Amino acid sequence: MTAPFMSLAQIRNRLILTARAILRDHRPGPDGCCPICRTLDCPVATSARNVLHTAEEVQQRSTATQPATPDRDEPQQAE
């Protein structure tokens, strides 16, 4: 599927799957270097970790519960 036909949740899930695949490919070897970039601090893996962190942060914000106590400034509904 292409982006115009995907929901926001599907796009988010696709980003997460891609970031995880990148982290698997760029996992440091026994010497601590990325096998693809040949560097100690792999910028690709860092970007993938940032994507995962941001996706988790957005998920936590969107599933936050509403406060249990009613707001004093809002009018009460008559029953």
Secondary structure, 3 states (H helix, E strand, C coil): CCHHHCCHHHHHHHHHHHHHHHHHHCCCCCCCCCCCCCCCCCHHHHHHHHHHHHHHHHHHHHCCCCCCCCCCCCCCCCC
